Amino acid sequence: MSRRELSSFLPFAGAGLVAACGLKRAIPLAVVLLLAGCAVGPDYQRPLFDVGEQYLHAEEQALNSDAWVRAQPADMQGAGQWWTSFQDPLLDRLMLELHEHNADLGQAEARYRQATASLSNARAGFFPTLDSDVGGTRSGSGTSSAATNYNLALSASWEPDVWGRVRRSNEAAMANVEASQADFYATRLSLESTLAKTYFQAKNVYASQQLLDETLRTYEQVLEVTENRFDVGMAAQSDVVLARAQLENARIQRLALNRQQAQLHNAMAVLLGRPPSELEALELVGWPALPEVPVSLPAQLLERRPDVASAERRVMAANAQIGVARAAWFPNLRLSAQGGWRAGEWAQWLSAPARFWSLGPALALQLFDGGARSAQVNEAIANYGLQATGCKQAVLTALQEVEDGLAQWYGLAEETRTQQRALAAARESLTLIRNQYDAGLVDFLGLAQVATSTLSTERTTISLLSEQYIAAVSLMTGLGGSWDRSVGLDPANAPQQPSSSLSSSNTEQD
């Protein structure tokens, strides 16, 4: 027990004894004790983390030392509609359907409502309780005649929050509510990211399917021409075999794309809360706009990431639980009052002689518990260390995700530029070798090798384009959901509390 806690305890113990002398002294002394009471346990201080002064993999830094601020995790409202940066109406529609029907999002919203109910339960500790008792008994013993007794009583009790146990419990409950709210937005952001990535992967597969369909038509024509040349003795049988093998290999690749398309279709259906059979085929033609990427300061990352905000709120909740555990070392003061009527006859029940009442404080202090309270305090302190370490890890993970996103974004940009040059060269080479084959200057094996290489280059180019969109999604969600630093910090960008249509049917059953 600290010196501060002990100094608070001594005047309280004396006042409790004086309060037992009568009602006139008990009430004012209780009020004085309530006002003078302190909340035991440490006051919360936000943990500080070194996040660096700039991003390692950003090409251009917008760092301004005058604008550098201490990070305060505050994204309890969720990010804005970051996916609209792609200017894709179909993606916009899918995101809205995700918000309305995704089951994981509905579970996160239900956990938020659970935390809110727990907060209401904790707040009830500030108020007195009122009970009533109405009954009648008939009793007797031995040879004595039986007697009837009727009773009507009201009782009230209140435990002043002298040591701050209820206040610390409410502090922990409120922090858990905010953590659950941030968890909801973190879940939503993660699901949005997954849907967007799946969507762009599906576009990749669709574009590759269109490429393979065109390639198959070309290979079929080449096979037909080669067979005709063989029939007139202008081509060897090996050329026909190679042409047929080339065509069949392309068909195998096309079938593999069909399998990938089915899997991506099923994944999107589940994200949208639908059975796969009920999701219509999506129109995946063309690519949307690829947004530019301005990069914010690392300190602002902590304000934007809902998962970091959730981890920080859980540190606050664990800190408050230390105070709850330490409050168990101090005595409990309970003020109680009871009054009513008690009589053996109905006619006498509400008469003056049948009245009874009682009023007085009670002071209770547990003297020995076998070390249970010490263990609870140590457990609360250990849990605080656990949550603080988890918060640090959440910050480091967030920074890693952004750094990975930046490295991927700028790396893919350079890789795509190089790939475009390789694609142009491959197409030119295919045109030249095809003209030489038609002129009889090269055999079919040379043409087949160049055609296969060109097809591989075409597919790689499409995949790189898809990876750029996926990298944009990863970086955007890694930064908390948007390029704009203000998004996610303005309450107008999102509802004040999580809501989901999956649980709307259960919210009005009370």
C-alpha positions in Angstrom: 0.0 0.0 0.0 1.5 3.3 -1.1 1.9 6.3 1.3 -0.7 8.2 -0.8 -3.2 5.4 -0.5 -2.5 5.0 3.2 -3.1 8.7 3.9 -6.4 8.5 2.1 -7.4 5.4 4.0 -6.8 6.7 7.6 -9.3 9.7 7.6 -11.8 7.5 5.8 -11.7 4.8 8.6 -12.3 7.4 11.3 -15.1 9.0 9.4 -16.8 5.6 8.9 -16.9 5.1 12.7 -18.3 8.5 13.3 -20.9 8.0 10.6 -22.2 5.0 12.5 -23.4 7.3 15.3 -26.4 8.6 13.5 -28.2 9.6 10.3 -27.5 13.3 10.6 -23.8 12.7 10.6 -23.7 9.7 8.2 -25.1 11.5 5.1 -22.8 14.5 5.1 -19.8 12.5 6.0 -20.6 10.1 3.1 -20.8 13.0 0.8 -17.4 14.4 2.0 -15.8 11.0 1.6 -17.2 10.6 -1.9 -15.9 14.0 -2.9 -12.5 13.5 -1.3 -12.0 10.0 -2.5 -9.3 9.2 -5.0 -9.0 6.6 -7.8 -6.2 4.2 -6.9 -3.9 2.9 -9.5 -1.8 4.6 -12.1 -3.2 7.3 -14.3 -2.9 6.4 -18.0 -0.2 7.8 -20.2 -0.1 7.1 -23.9 2.9 4.9 -24.9 5.5 6.6 -27.0 7.1 4.8 -30.0 9.9 5.8 -32.2 8.5 5.7 -35.8 11.4 7.5 -37.5 11.3 10.7 -39.4 10.7 9.5 -42.9 9.9 6.4 -44.9 12.8 4.4 -46.1 11.5 3.4 -49.5 9.8 6.7 -50.5 11.3 8.4 -53.5 10.2 11.8 -52.6 9.8 13.1 -49.0 7.3 15.7 -48.0 8.9 15.9 -44.6 8.5 19.2 -42.8 10.0 19.5 -39.4 7.6 22.2 -38.4 4.7 19.9 -39.1 6.1 17.0 -37.2 3.6 16.1 -34.4 3.5 13.5 -31.6 1.4 10.6 -32.8 -1.9 10.2 -31.1 -3.8 7.0 -32.2 -7.3 8.4 -32.9 -8.8 6.6 -35.9 -12.0 5.5 -34.1 -14.2 6.5 -37.0 -12.8 4.5 -39.8 -11.4 5.5 -43.2 -13.3 7.1 -46.0 -14.2 5.6 -49.3 -10.6 5.2 -50.4 -11.5 2.8 -53.3 -13.2 5.6 -55.2 -9.7 6.8 -56.2 -9.8 4.1 -58.8 -13.0 5.6 -60.4 -14.5 2.2 -61.0 -18.3 2.1 -60.7 -18.4 -1.7 -60.4 -15.8 -1.7 -57.6 -17.9 1.0 -55.8 -21.0 -1.2 -56.1 -19.2 -4.3 -54.7 -17.9 -2.3 -51.7 -21.3 -1.1 -50.8 -22.6 -4.7 -50.9 -19.7 -5.8 -48.8 -20.6 -3.3 -46.1 -24.2 -4.5 -46.1 -23.9 -8.3 -46.2 -20.4 -9.4 -45.1 -20.7 -11.9 -42.2 -17.3 -11.1 -40.6 -18.3 -7.4 -40.5 -21.5 -8.4 -38.8 -19.6 -10.3 -36.2 -17.3 -7.3 -35.6 -20.4 -5.1 -35.1 -21.9 -7.5 -32.7 -18.7 -7.5 -30.6 -18.9 -3.7 -30.5 -22.5 -3.9 -29.2 -21.2 -6.4 -26.6 -18.6 -3.9 -25.4 -21.2 -1.2 -25.3 -23.5 -3.3 -23.1 -20.5 -4.0 -20.8 -20.0 -0.3 -20.4 -23.6 0.2 -19.5 -23.2 -2.5 -16.9 -20.1 -0.8 -15.4 -21.9 2.6 -15.2 -24.6 1.0 -13.1 -22.1 0.8 -10.3 -22.4 4.6 -9.8 -26.1 4.4 -8.8 -27.9 2.9 -5.7 -30.0 -0.2 -5.9 -33.6 -0.4 -4.8 -35.3 -3.6 -3.8 -38.8 -4.5 -2.7 -40.2 -7.4 -0.6 -43.8 -8.4 -0.2 -44.8 -11.6 1.5 -46.7 -13.5 4.1 -45.6 -16.4 6.4 -47.3 -18.7 8.8 -45.2 -20.5 11.4 -45.5 -22.4 14.6 -43.5 -24.7 16.9 -44.4 -27.5 19.4 -47.8 -27.0 21.0 -47.9 -23.3 20.4 -50.5 -22.0 18.0 -49.5 -21.0 14.5 -49.0 -17.3 13.8 -49.3 -15.4 10.6 -47.0 -12.5 9.6 -47.4 -10.1 6.7 -44.5 -8.0 5.4 -44.1 -5.1 3.0 -40.6 -3.6 2.8 -38.5 -1.4 0.5 -34.7 -1.3 0.8 -32.0 0.8 -0.8 -28.3 0.4 -0.7 -25.4 2.4 -2.2 -21.7 1.9 -2.2 -19.9 5.2 -2.7 -17.0 5.0 -5.1 -14.5 6.2 -2.5 -11.4 4.4 -4.0 -12.3 4.7 -7.6 -13.0 1.0 -8.3 -16.2 1.9 -10.3 -14.4 4.8 -12.0 -11.5 2.6 -13.1 -14.0 -0.1 -14.2 -15.8 2.4 -16.3 -12.5 3.7 -17.7 -11.6 0.2 -18.7 -15.0 -0.5 -20.2 -14.9 2.7 -22.2 -11.5 1.9 -23.5 -12.7 -1.5 -24.5 -15.7 0.1 -26.3 -13.3 2.3 -28.3 -11.1 -0.7 -29.0 -14.0 -2.7 -30.3 -15.1 0.3 -32.4 -11.6 0.5 -33.9 -11.6 -3.3 -34.4 -14.8 -2.9 -36.4 -13.1 -0.4 -38.7 -9.9 -2.4 -38.9 -12.0 -5.5 -39.9 -13.9 -3.4 -42.5 -10.7 -2.0 -43.9 -9.1 -5.4 -44.1 -12.2 -6.8 -45.9 -12.3 -3.8 -48.3 -8.6 -4.5 -49.1 -9.2 -8.2 -49.7 -12.2 -7.5 -52.0 -10.2 -4.9 -54.0 -7.2 -7.2 -54.4 -9.5 -10.1 -55.4 -11.2 -7.8 -57.9 -8.0 -6.8 -59.6 -6.8 -10.4 -59.6 -10.0 -11.3 -61.4 -9.3 -8.5 -63.9 -5.9 -10.0 -64.4 -7.3 -13.4 -65.1 -10.0 -11.9 -67.5 -7.4 -10.0 -69.5 -5.2 -13.1 -69.7 -8.2 -15.1 -70.9 -8.8 -12.6 -73.7 -5.2 -12.8 -74.6 -5.3 -16.6 -74.7 -8.5 -16.7 -76.7 -6.8 -14.5 -79.3 -3.7 -16.6 -79.2 -5.7 -19.8 -79.6 -7.3 -18.5 -82.7 -3.9 -17.6 -84.1 -2.4 -21.0 -83.2 -5.3 -22.7 -84.8 -4.7 -20.8 -88.0 -1.0 -21.6 -87.8 -1.8 -25.3 -87.4 -4.1 -25.2 -90.3 -1.5 -23.5 -92.5 1.2 -25.9 -91.4 -0.9 -28.9 -92.2 -1.6 -27.5 -95.6 2.1 -26.9 -96.2 2.8 -30.5 -95.1 0.2 -31.9 -97.5 1.9 -30.2 -100.4 5.4 -31.1 -99.2 6.4 -27.7 -98.1 6.7 -28.5 -94.4 8.0 -31.4 -92.4 5.7 -33.6 -90.2 7.7 -32.3 -87.2 6.4 -28.8 -87.9 2.8 -30.1 -87.7 3.5 -31.9 -84.4 5.1 -28.7 -83.0 2.2 -26.6 -84.1 -0.3 -29.0 -82.5 1.7 -29.1 -79.3 1.9 -25.3 -79.2 -1.9 -25.1 -79.6 -2.6 -27.7 -76.9 -0.2 -26.0 -74.4 -2.1 -22.7 -75.0 -5.4 -24.6 -74.3 -4.0 -25.9 -71.1 -3.1 -22.4 -70.0 -6.6 -21.3 -70.9 -8.2 -24.0 -68.8 -5.9 -23.1 -65.8 -7.3 -19.5 -66.1 -10.8 -20.9 -66.0 -10.0 -22.6 -62.7 -8.5 -19.4 -61.3 -11.5 -17.4 -62.4 -13.9 -19.8 -60.6 -11.9 -19.5 -57.4 -11.8 -15.7 -57.5 -15.5 -15.7 -58.2 -16.2 -17.8 -55.2 -14.0 -15.7 -53.0 -15.8 -12.5 -54.0 -19.2 -14.1 -53.5 -18.3 -15.0 -49.9 -16.9 -11.5 -49.2 -20.2 -10.1 -50.5 -22.2 -12.5 -48.2 -23.6 -14.5 -51.1 -23.5 -18.2 -52.1 -21.2 -18.4 -55.1 -24.1 -19.6 -57.3 -26.0 -16.4 -56.7 -23.2 -14.0 -57.8 -23.6 -13.1 -61.4 -20.6 -13.0 -63.8 -18.9 -9.6 -63.4 -18.0 -7.3 -66.3 -14.2 -7.1 -66.0 -13.3 -5.4 -69.3 -10.7 -2.7 -69.1 -8.6 -1.2 -66.3 -9.7 1.7 -64.1 -7.6 4.8 -63.2 -4.4 4.1 -61.3 -4.1 6.8 -58.6 -1.1 8.8 -57.7 0.7 8.1 -54.4 1.5 11.0 -52.1 3.0 9.7 -48.8 2.2 11.0 -45.4 4.5 11.3 -42.3 5.1 8.2 -40.2 3.7 9.8 -37.1 0.4 10.3 -38.9 0.2 6.6 -39.7 -0.5 6.0 -36.0 -3.5 8.4 -36.2 -4.9 6.7 -39.2 -4.5 3.0 -38.6 -7.6 1.6 -36.7 -5.6 -1.5 -35.7 -3.0 0.6 -34.0 -5.8 2.7 -32.3 -7.4 -0.5 -31.1 -4.1 -1.8 -29.6 -3.5 1.6 -27.8 -7.1 1.5 -26.3 -6.5 -1.9 -24.9 -3.4 -0.6 -23.2 -5.6 2.0 -21.6 -8.1 -0.7 -20.5 -5.3 -2.8 -19.0 -4.0 0.2 -17.1 -7.4 0.9 -15.6 -7.7 -2.7 -14.5 -4.6 -2.2 -12.3 -6.6 0.4 -10.4 -9.6 -2.0 -10.1 -7.3 -4.7 -8.7 -5.6 -2.3 -6.2 -9.0 -1.0 -5.0 -9.7 -4.5 -3.5 -7.1 -3.7 -0.7 -9.4 -0.9 0.7 -12.5 -1.2 2.8 -16.0 -1.0 1.2 -18.5 1.5 2.6 -22.1 0.6 2.0 -25.0 2.9 2.9 -28.3 1.1 3.3 -31.8 2.0 4.3 -34.9 -0.2 4.8 -38.5 0.6 5.7 -42.0 -0.9 5.5 -44.8 -2.5 7.5 -44.9 -5.8 9.3 -48.0 -7.2 11.2 -49.9 -10.3 12.0 -53.2 -9.1 10.8 -54.2 -7.5 7.5 -56.2 -4.8 9.4 -53.0 -3.8 11.3 -50.7 -4.0 8.3 -50.6 -0.3 7.4 -51.1 1.1 10.9 -48.4 3.2 12.6 -47.4 0.5 15.1 -46.6 -1.9 12.2 -44.0 0.3 10.7 -40.4 -0.4 10.8 -37.2 1.2 9.4 -33.4 0.9 9.6 -30.6 3.1 8.3 -26.9 3.0 8.7 -23.5 2.6 7.0 -21.5 -0.6 7.0 -17.7 -0.8 6.6 -16.1 -4.0 5.4 -12.5 -4.8 5.0 -11.1 -8.2 4.1 -8.2 -9.0 6.4 -6.8 -12.2 4.9 -7.3 -13.8 1.5 -4.3 -16.1 1.0 -2.5 -13.7 -1.4 -5.4 -13.5 -3.9 -5.5 -9.7 -4.1 -1.7 -9.5 -4.6 -2.0 -12.1 -7.3 -4.8 -10.1 -9.0 -2.7 -6.9 -8.9 0.3 -8.7 -10.4 -1.9 -10.3 -13.0 -3.2 -6.8 -14.0 0.3 -5.4 -14.2 1.5 -8.3 -16.3 -1.5 -7.8 -18.6 -0.6 -4.1 -19.0 2.9 -5.1 -20.1 1.4 -7.6 -22.5 -0.9 -5.0 -24.1 1.8 -2.4 -24.2 4.1 -4.8 -26.0 1.3 -5.8 -28.4 0.7 -2.1 -29.1 4.4 -1.6 -30.0 4.2 -4.7 -32.3 1.1 -3.3 -34.0 3.0 0.0 -34.7 6.0 -1.8 -36.1 3.8 -4.1 -38.2 2.0 -1.0 -39.6 5.3 0.6 -40.5 6.5 -2.6 -42.1 3.4 -2.9 -44.2 3.8 0.7 -45.4 7.5 0.2 -46.2 6.6 -3.0 -48.1 3.9 -1.2 -50.0 6.2 1.6 -50.9 9.0 -0.7 -52.0 6.5 -2.7 -54.1 4.9 0.4 -55.6 8.1 2.1 -56.8 9.7 -1.2 -57.7 6.7 -2.3 -59.9 6.7 1.1 -61.6 10.2 0.7 -62.7 9.7 -3.0 -63.6 6.6 -2.1 -65.7 8.5 0.5 -67.7 11.2 -2.1 -68.4 8.6 -4.7 -69.2 6.9 -2.4 -71.7 10.2 -2.2 -73.6 10.6 -5.9 -73.5 7.0 -6.4 -74.8 7.6 -4.0 -77.7 10.8 -5.9 -78.6 9.0 -9.3 -78.4 6.2 -8.2 -80.6 8.6 -6.8 -83.2 10.6 -10.1 -83.1 7.5 -12.1 -83.6 6.5 -10.1 -86.6 9.9 -10.5 -88.2 10.2 -14.2 -87.6 6.6 -14.8 -88.9 7.5 -13.0 -92.1 10.7 -15.1 -92.4 8.7 -18.3 -91.8 6.2 -17.3 -94.5 9.1 -16.7 -96.8 10.6 -20.1 -96.0 13.7 -18.6 -94.4 13.3 -20.3 -91.0 11.6 -23.5 -89.8 8.6 -23.8 -87.6 10.6 -24.5 -84.5 12.1 -21.0 -84.6 8.6 -19.5 -85.1 7.2 -21.5 -82.2 9.9 -20.5 -79.8 9.5 -16.8 -80.5 5.7 -17.1 -80.3 5.8 -18.8 -77.0 8.3 -16.2 -75.6 6.0 -13.4 -76.9 3.0 -14.9 -75.2 4.9 -15.2 -71.9 5.9 -11.6 -72.2 2.3 -10.5 -72.9 1.0 -12.4 -69.8 3.8 -11.0 -67.6 2.9 -7.5 -68.7 -0.7 -8.1 -67.7 0.3 -9.5 -64.4 2.6 -6.6 -63.7 -0.3 -4.2 -64.4 -2.5 -6.1 -62.0 0.2 -6.1 -59.3 0.4 -2.3 -59.6 -3.3 -2.0 -58.7 -2.9 -4.5 -55.9 0.2 -2.6 -54.6 -1.9 0.6 -54.7 -4.6 -1.1 -52.6 -2.0 -2.4 -50.1 -0.3 0.9 -49.7 -3.6 2.8 -49.4 -5.0 0.5 -46.7 -1.6 0.3 -45.1 -1.7 4.1 -44.6 -5.2 3.7 -43.0 -7.4 3.9 -46.0 -6.7 6.9 -48.2 -4.0 9.1 -49.7 -5.7 12.1 -48.1 -4.3 12.7 -44.6 -7.6 14.2 -43.4 -9.6 11.1 -44.3 -10.2 8.9 -41.3 -9.6 11.7 -38.8 -12.8 13.6 -39.5 -15.9 12.1 -37.8 -18.0 13.3 -40.8 -16.3 10.6 -42.9 -17.9 7.7 -41.1 -20.7 6.9 -38.7 -20.2 7.5 -35.0 -20.7 3.8 -34.2 -20.4 0.6 -36.2 -23.5 -0.6 -37.9 -24.3 -3.6 -40.1 -27.5 -4.7 -41.8 -26.7 -8.2 -40.6 -27.5 -7.3 -37.0 -30.2 -4.7 -37.6 -33.0 -7.3 -37.2 -31.8 -8.1 -33.6 -31.2 -4.6 -32.3 -34.9 -3.8 -31.5 -35.9 -6.9 -29.6 -35.7 -5.3 -26.2 
